[in-house]
């Protein structure tokens, strides 16, 4: 019984809806997908699967008074000319088709009346000037989910004077042009929204040269650029582009304008620092403006943080010029700081020869290859010099001049191979807040490092971890240097093999030289010793006596016999005695006087000729 009553009920309901609401319910037949539905209450005509033009035209003619047409899923390639049938058309939705070219040349009848145009989910790649010029009443244009890559300059010209909403979501645009809001040139009371989210936009172009003078406090422009590829904003470039010379008063003209650039991969480096400074400065003017909520996409340490809240010293960027090999150099533009990070792969045995130019430099090297610290020009600008945990064994004494006297600087020499440090550090001029660490080195505590103990005690506020500055060698081995008594700082002499070799070779050379001189000058030495010091006369005389007959030959006149006899007597009785040759007593017989004199003289000369001395 209920079954029979229900059927007339639904039939009456269908007739009521058909007559009062004017809505046609299409009962799909098998193998028939075409739909032509019209609503009298909204004057909306819905056509789907209109693959057969004859069916579509018939539907349009039947409902030619429709003000809204939704014509979808019909594989349309262009905007059909037969849309002229709808002489009251205001809203046109051609979404979900295959339209690749936007042109209303074939449907000029509807141009002046059309207020909304939806071309979503088509295959439109380019929009060119003239494609939309006839739509002088168009208020809303939607081109979402196309393959739109280019909107040529002049497309949105002043002829589209009523356009206030452009929907460009999910396309392939790489830039947004000021021509999208070109009617700014006509009125300072413009209201417009451009939604270009979910594209590949990375920059803005001002092809029609809009400047700040084209805005007023009544200008209401909103640009949505969320989920794009914007990584940075060159503030100086855009200031120049829009002729912004006095940002604070001129920004008042943009009071009702806003750019929503959230959810972009902003790189919070030194290039973005000016934007961050501006956002912090103007935040209180309009805290609800979404531009103040943009966040960092990188580096990882700042990911998700609001740009305006990032500290100034965190805006860093990479520097390649003069950056040492195997090092990473970054610059913090806000504080003029360059950080040189050489941890890991540094291969040189000395400090880098070059470094990026900056007033403030941080150097960090961790390498077992670093052995020497040689003076470099950039050390005069370091505020952190960290060469700890290396293999440093030698420090250039002149390095003190570059490192001393800087307020709030830190120098880390700890955990190296230093047995001592240059004595030039004894007069190191520590400034306020300056820190030095040298612990963890194998220091020798001997007479050469006694000065270090007094130096450490005098600079407790600057030289940290003094309890860990341990004597590795010497009488105070194993104890902190400051705790070892002064008397323990002694030097123990120990000759090395090189020392022994040097002494041996030197002694041998000296001996050879002395022997050579003695042999060459023996007679001169004898005479000198005998004549000046009366040394070993007997030894010399005895040795000579064994080889020669006479020591002295005295030629004389017979008139002087008495005097000569006295002289001979004294000489022959001298200690040691001299052998004297005189003519009358010692001349050989049978020889002339001349021959005997020559023999006597020859015997004497052979003794003393080399000494050139006469008695």
C-alpha positions in Angstrom: 0.0 0.0 0.0 2.9 2.3 1.0 4.5 1.6 -2.4 1.6 2.9 -4.4 1.2 6.0 -2.3 5.0 6.9 -2.5 5.1 7.0 -6.3 2.4 9.8 -6.7 4.2 11.7 -3.9 7.5 11.9 -5.6 5.8 12.7 -8.9 4.0 15.7 -7.3 7.3 16.8 -5.8 9.0 16.7 -9.1 6.3 18.8 -10.8 6.5 21.3 -7.9 10.2 21.8 -8.3 9.8 22.0 -12.1 7.2 24.7 -12.0 8.1 26.8 -9.0 11.9 26.5 -8.9 12.3 26.2 -12.6 14.9 23.5 -12.1 15.1 20.7 -14.7 16.2 17.4 -13.4 17.8 15.4 -16.2 17.3 11.6 -16.1 20.4 10.2 -17.7 19.8 7.5 -20.2 22.3 4.8 -20.7 25.0 5.8 -23.3 23.8 9.5 -23.1 26.0 11.9 -21.1 24.8 15.2 -22.5 23.3 17.4 -19.9 21.3 20.6 -20.3 19.9 21.9 -17.0 18.5 25.3 -16.3 17.5 27.0 -13.0 14.9 29.7 -13.3 15.6 31.0 -9.8 19.3 31.7 -10.6 19.0 32.0 -14.3 21.8 29.5 -14.5 22.3 27.1 -17.4 24.5 24.0 -16.9 25.8 22.1 -19.9 28.1 19.2 -19.6 29.5 16.7 -22.1 28.4 18.9 -25.0 30.4 17.1 -27.6 27.7 17.5 -30.3 27.3 21.1 -31.3 23.7 20.6 -32.5 22.6 19.5 -29.0 24.4 22.5 -27.4 22.9 25.0 -29.8 19.4 23.6 -29.2 19.9 23.9 -25.4 21.1 27.5 -25.7 18.2 28.4 -27.9 15.8 26.9 -25.4 17.3 28.9 -22.5 18.6 32.0 -24.4 17.6 34.2 -21.5 20.2 32.5 -19.1 22.5 35.0 -17.3 25.0 32.3 -16.1 26.4 29.6 -18.2 28.5 26.7 -16.9 29.7 24.9 -19.9 32.2 22.2 -18.8 33.7 18.8 -19.7 32.9 19.3 -23.3 36.4 19.4 -24.8 36.1 22.9 -26.1 39.2 24.2 -27.9 38.2 27.8 -28.2 35.4 30.1 -26.9 32.4 29.1 -29.2 30.9 31.7 -31.4 27.4 30.4 -30.8 27.5 31.8 -27.2 26.0 34.9 -28.8 22.7 33.2 -28.5 22.7 34.0 -24.8 22.0 37.8 -25.1 21.7 38.3 -21.4 24.9 36.4 -20.4 26.8 38.0 -17.4 28.7 35.0 -15.9 30.5 32.5 -18.1 32.2 29.4 -16.8 34.2 27.4 -19.4 36.2 25.4 -16.9 37.4 21.8 -17.4 37.7 22.0 -21.2 40.7 22.1 -23.6 40.8 25.7 -24.4 44.3 27.0 -25.3 43.5 30.4 -26.8 41.5 33.1 -25.2 39.6 35.2 -27.8 36.2 36.9 -27.9 36.3 38.0 -31.4 33.6 35.5 -32.3 31.3 36.5 -29.4 31.4 40.3 -29.3 27.7 40.5 -28.4 28.4 39.4 -24.9 31.7 41.4 -24.3 30.1 44.5 -22.9 27.8 42.6 -20.5 30.1 39.8 -19.2 31.2 40.4 -15.6 32.7 37.0 -14.7 34.8 34.7 -16.8 36.1 31.3 -15.5 38.6 29.5 -17.6 40.0 27.2 -14.9 41.4 23.8 -15.7 42.1 24.4 -19.4 45.3 24.4 -21.4 46.1 28.1 -21.7 49.8 28.8 -21.9 49.9 32.4 -23.0 47.6 35.4 -22.7 48.4 38.2 -25.1 47.4 41.9 -25.5 44.0 42.2 -27.2 42.6 38.8 -26.0 40.5 40.4 -23.3 40.2 44.0 -24.5 36.5 43.8 -25.3 35.6 42.8 -21.8 35.2 46.3 -20.5 32.7 45.3 -17.8 34.6 42.2 -16.6 35.1 42.2 -12.9 36.4 38.7 -12.1 38.7 36.6 -14.2 39.8 33.1 -13.2 42.5 31.2 -14.9 43.4 28.7 -12.2 45.0 25.3 -13.0 46.2 26.0 -16.5 49.7 25.8 -17.9 49.9 29.5 -18.0 53.5 30.6 -18.2 53.4 34.1 -19.8 51.0 37.1 -19.4 52.4 39.5 -22.0 52.7 43.1 -21.1 49.6 45.0 -22.1 47.2 42.1 -21.6 45.6 43.8 -18.6 45.5 47.3 -19.9 43.3 50.3 -19.0 40.4 49.0 -21.2 39.7 46.4 -18.5 38.7 49.3 -16.2 36.2 47.2 -14.1 38.5 44.3 -13.4 39.1 43.9 -9.6 39.9 40.2 -9.1 42.3 38.0 -11.1 42.7 34.3 -10.1 45.9 32.8 -11.3 46.3 30.0 -8.8 48.3 26.8 -9.7 50.0 27.9 -13.0 53.6 28.1 -14.1 54.2 31.8 -13.8 57.7 32.8 -12.8 57.1 36.5 -12.3 54.3 38.9 -11.5 54.0 42.1 -13.5 52.6 45.5 -12.3 50.5 45.5 -15.5 48.1 43.2 -13.7 46.8 46.3 -11.8 47.3 48.7 -14.6 44.2 50.7 -13.8 46.2 52.3 -11.0 47.1 54.7 -13.7 43.5 55.8 -14.1 42.4 56.1 -10.5 43.9 56.3 -7.1 40.8 54.7 -5.6 41.5 51.3 -7.2 40.4 48.1 -5.5 42.0 44.9 -6.8 43.1 41.5 -5.7 45.5 39.3 -7.7 45.8 35.8 -6.4 48.9 34.1 -7.9 49.6 31.5 -5.3 51.0 28.1 -6.1 53.1 29.2 -9.1 56.9 29.4 -9.6 57.1 33.2 -9.1 60.4 34.5 -7.8 60.4 38.2 -8.7 58.2 41.2 -9.6 58.4 43.2 -12.8 57.3 46.8 -13.2 56.8 46.9 -17.0 54.4 49.9 -16.9 56.6 51.9 -14.4 54.1 52.3 -11.6 55.6 54.5 -8.8 54.6 55.5 -5.3 52.9 58.6 -6.8 50.2 56.4 -8.3 49.0 55.3 -4.9 47.0 57.0 -2.3 45.6 56.0 1.1 42.4 55.0 -0.8 44.3 52.5 -3.0 43.4 49.0 -2.0 45.6 46.4 -3.7 46.1 42.9 -2.5 48.6 40.5 -4.1 48.6 36.9 -2.9 51.9 35.2 -3.7 51.9 32.3 -1.2 53.5 29.0 -2.1 55.8 30.3 -4.8 59.6 30.4 -5.2 60.4 33.7 -3.7 63.8 33.4 -2.0 64.9 37.0 -1.5 63.9 40.6 -1.9 66.3 43.2 -3.1 65.0 46.2 -1.2 67.2 48.7 -2.9 66.1 47.4 -6.3 62.4 47.7 -5.5 62.8 51.1 -3.8 64.4 52.4 -7.0 61.8 50.7 -9.2 58.8 52.3 -7.4 60.7 55.6 -6.7 60.7 55.1 -2.9 63.0 57.8 -1.5 61.4 58.4 1.9 60.0 55.1 3.0 58.2 56.0 6.2 55.9 58.8 4.9 55.5 57.2 1.5 54.5 53.9 3.0 51.4 55.7 4.5 50.1 55.8 0.9 50.2 52.0 0.9 48.2 51.7 4.1 45.4 49.6 2.5 47.7 47.6 0.3 49.3 44.3 1.1 51.3 41.4 -0.3 50.9 38.0 1.1 54.1 36.2 0.5 53.9 33.6 3.2 55.0 30.0 2.6 57.8 31.0 0.3 61.4 29.5 0.7 63.0 32.8 1.8 66.7 32.5 2.3 67.5 34.4 5.4 70.9 35.5 4.4 72.7 38.9 4.3 70.7 39.8 1.1 67.4 39.6 3.0 68.7 41.6 6.0 67.4 45.0 4.7 63.9 43.6 4.3 64.0 42.2 7.8 65.0 45.6 9.2 62.1 47.2 7.3 59.6 44.7 8.6 60.7 45.2 12.2 60.5 49.0 11.7 57.0 49.1 10.2 55.4 46.2 12.0 53.5 48.3 14.4 51.8 50.3 11.5 49.8 47.3 10.3 50.5 44.1 12.4 47.7 42.2 10.6 49.3 42.6 7.2 50.4 39.2 6.1 53.7 40.5 4.8 54.9 40.7 8.4 54.4 37.0 8.8 56.7 35.7 6.2 59.1 33.1 7.5 62.6 31.7 6.6 62.8 28.7 4.4 66.6 28.3 5.0 69.1 27.9 6.4 67.9 25.0 8.4 68.7 26.7 11.7 66.2 29.5 10.9 63.6 27.4 9.1 60.0 28.5 10.1 61.1 31.6 12.0 59.5 34.9 11.1 61.9 37.0 9.1 61.3 40.1 11.2 62.3 38.2 14.4 65.6 36.9 13.2 68.6 38.5 14.9 70.8 40.8 12.8 73.9 38.6 13.2 72.0 35.6 11.9 71.7 37.0 8.4 74.7 35.4 6.7 75.8 34.7 3.2 78.5 32.8 1.5 81.8 34.5 0.4 84.1 32.9 -2.2 86.6 35.7 -3.0 89.8 35.2 -1.1 88.3 32.3 0.9 91.1 29.8 1.7 90.9 26.3 0.1 89.0 23.7 2.1 87.4 26.5 4.1 83.9 27.9 4.2 83.5 31.7 4.4 80.3 33.4 5.5 79.5 37.1 5.9 77.2 38.7 8.4 76.4 42.0 6.7 74.6 43.6 9.6 77.7 43.6 11.8 80.4 43.5 9.2 81.6 40.0 10.2 83.3 37.4 8.1 83.6 33.8 9.5 86.3 31.6 8.1 85.5 27.9 9.0 88.4 25.6 8.2 87.4 22.6 10.3 87.8 19.2 8.8 89.7 19.3 5.5 92.4 22.0 6.1 95.7 20.6 4.7 98.2 23.4 4.9 100.9 23.4 7.7 100.6 27.2 8.2 97.9 29.8 8.4 96.0 30.7 5.1 97.6 33.3 2.9 94.3 35.0 2.1 91.1 35.9 3.8 88.0 37.8 2.8 88.3 41.5 3.7 86.3 42.6 6.7 86.6 44.8 9.8 85.7 41.8 12.0 86.9 38.3 11.3 86.3 35.0 13.1 88.8 32.2 12.2 88.3 28.6 13.2 90.8 25.9 12.1 90.8 22.3 13.3 93.6 20.3 11.6 96.4 18.0 12.6 98.4 19.5 9.6 98.6 23.0 11.1 102.1 23.3 12.7 103.2 26.9 12.3 101.5 30.2 13.0 103.0 32.9 10.8 102.0 36.5 10.9 99.3 37.4 8.3 97.8 40.8 7.5 94.2 39.7 8.3 95.1 38.8 11.9 95.0 42.5 12.7 91.2 42.3 12.2 90.4 39.0 14.0 88.0 39.0 16.9 88.0 35.3 17.3 91.2 33.3 16.4 90.6 29.7 17.2 93.5 27.3 16.3 92.9 24.9 19.2 93.0 21.2 18.8 95.6 21.4 16.0 99.3 20.4 16.0 100.8 23.9 16.4 104.4 23.7 17.7 105.8 27.1 16.5 104.4 30.6 16.8 105.9 33.6 15.0 107.0 36.0 17.8 105.7 39.0 15.8 102.2 37.6 15.9 101.7 39.5 19.2 101.5 42.8 17.4 98.5 41.7 15.4 96.6 40.1 18.2 97.0 42.4 21.2 95.0 45.4 22.2 91.6 44.4 20.8 88.5 44.7 23.1 86.4 41.5 23.6 88.5 39.3 21.4 89.2 35.6 21.9 92.4 33.7 21.1 92.5 29.9 21.5 95.9 28.1 21.4 94.9 25.3 23.7 95.4 21.6 22.9 98.4 21.9 20.6 102.0 20.8 20.7 103.5 24.0 22.2 106.5 23.4 24.5 106.8 27.1 25.0 105.4 30.3 23.6 107.4 33.3 22.3 108.7 35.6 25.0 107.1 38.5 23.2 103.9 37.4 24.9 105.4 38.6 28.2 104.5 42.1 27.3 101.2 41.2 25.6 98.8 44.2 26.0 95.5 42.6 27.1 92.5 44.8 26.5 89.1 44.7 28.2 87.3 41.4 27.7 90.2 39.9 25.8 90.7 36.1 26.4 93.6 33.8 25.7 93.8 30.0 26.3 97.0 27.9 26.2 96.1 24.9 28.3 96.5 21.4 27.0 100.0 22.0 25.6 103.2 20.0 26.7 105.1 22.9 28.2 108.7 22.5 29.4 109.1 24.1 32.8 112.7 25.2 32.9 114.8 28.3 33.1 113.5 29.4 29.8 109.8 29.4 30.8 110.1 30.8 34.3 108.8 34.1 32.9 105.5 32.4 31.9 104.7 31.7 35.6 104.8 35.3 36.5 103.0 36.2 33.3 100.2 33.8 34.0 99.7 35.1 37.6 99.6 38.7 36.4 96.9 38.0 33.9 94.4 35.7 35.6 91.5 37.6 34.2 92.6 37.1 30.7 94.4 33.8 30.5 91.7 31.1 31.3 92.1 27.6 32.7 95.4 28.3 34.4 94.9 25.2 36.6 95.1 23.1 33.3 98.4 24.7 32.1 100.5 21.7 33.2 104.3 21.1 33.1 105.0 18.2 30.8 108.7 18.2 31.4 111.1 19.4 34.1 111.2 19.1 37.9 107.6 20.3 38.2 106.3 17.6 35.8 102.6 17.0 36.2 101.8 20.2 38.1 100.3 23.5 37.0 103.0 26.0 36.0 101.6 28.5 38.5 102.1 26.1 41.4 105.7 25.0 40.7 108.3 26.9 42.8 110.7 29.3 41.1 113.6 27.2 42.2 112.4 24.3 40.2 112.6 26.2 37.0 116.2 25.1 36.1 117.9 24.1 32.9 119.8 20.7 32.9 122.7 20.6 30.5 122.6 17.6 28.2 124.7 17.3 25.1 123.0 15.9 22.1 124.8 13.9 19.5 125.1 17.0 17.3 126.7 18.9 20.2 129.3 16.1 20.8 130.0 15.9 17.1 130.6 19.6 16.8 132.9 19.7 19.8 134.9 16.7 18.6 135.4 18.1 15.1 136.3 21.5 16.5 138.9 20.1 18.9 140.5 18.1 16.2 140.7 21.0 13.8 142.2 23.2 16.6 144.8 20.5 17.4 145.8 20.1 13.8 146.3 23.9 13.4 148.4 24.1 16.6 150.6 21.3 15.5 151.1 22.8 12.0 152.1 26.2 13.5 154.4 24.6 16.0 156.3 22.6 13.4 156.6 25.5 11.1 157.7 28.0 13.8 159.7 25.7 16.1 162.9 27.6 16.0 161.2 30.9 16.5 159.3 29.4 19.5 162.6 28.1 21.0 164.3 31.5 20.8 161.2 33.4 22.1 160.9 31.1 25.1 164.6 31.2 25.9 165.1 34.9 25.4 161.9 36.1 27.2 161.2 33.6 29.8 164.5 31.7 30.4 162.5 28.5 30.0 164.1 25.2 29.3 167.4 26.6 28.1 169.1 23.5 29.3 166.7 21.2 27.3 167.3 23.2 24.1 171.0 23.5 24.6 171.5 19.9 25.4 169.6 18.9 22.4 171.6 21.3 20.2 174.9 20.2 21.8 174.4 16.7 20.6 174.2 17.9 17.0 176.8 20.8 16.7 180.5 21.4 17.7 180.2 25.1 18.7 177.7 27.5 19.9 179.6 30.7 19.5 182.5 31.9 17.2 184.3 35.0 18.4 186.6 36.6 15.9 189.0 39.0 17.6 192.3 40.8 17.4 195.3 39.6 19.4 195.4 42.9 21.1 192.1 41.9 22.8 193.2 38.5 24.1 192.7 39.4 27.8 189.2 40.6 27.3 188.3 37.7 25.0 189.7 35.2 27.5 187.4 36.6 30.2 184.3 36.4 27.9 185.2 32.8 26.9 185.7 31.8 30.5 182.3 33.1 31.5 180.5 31.5 28.6 182.1 28.1 29.0 181.3 28.2 32.7 177.7 29.3 32.2 174.9 27.1 33.2 174.3 25.6 30.8 177.8 26.1 29.3 178.4 27.4 25.8 181.0 25.9 23.4 183.1 28.8 22.1 185.3 28.8 19.1 188.3 31.1 19.0 191.0 31.2 16.4 194.2 30.6 18.4 192.7 27.6 20.2 190.3 25.9 17.9 191.4 26.6 14.3 192.5 23.6 12.3 196.2 23.5 11.4 197.4 23.5 7.8 194.5 25.8 6.8 194.5 29.4 6.2 192.9 31.8 8.6 190.2 32.6 6.0 189.2 28.9 5.6 189.1 28.4 9.4 186.9 31.5 9.9 184.4 30.3 7.2 184.2 26.9 8.8 183.6 28.4 12.3 181.0 30.8 11.0 179.2 28.0 9.2 179.0 25.8 12.3 177.4 28.6 14.3 175.0 29.9 11.6 173.4 26.4 11.3 172.2 26.8 14.8 170.7 30.2 14.8 170.1 31.2 11.2 166.4 30.3 11.4 165.8 32.4 14.5 167.5 35.5 13.1 169.0 36.2 16.6 172.6 37.0 17.6 174.3 37.0 21.0 
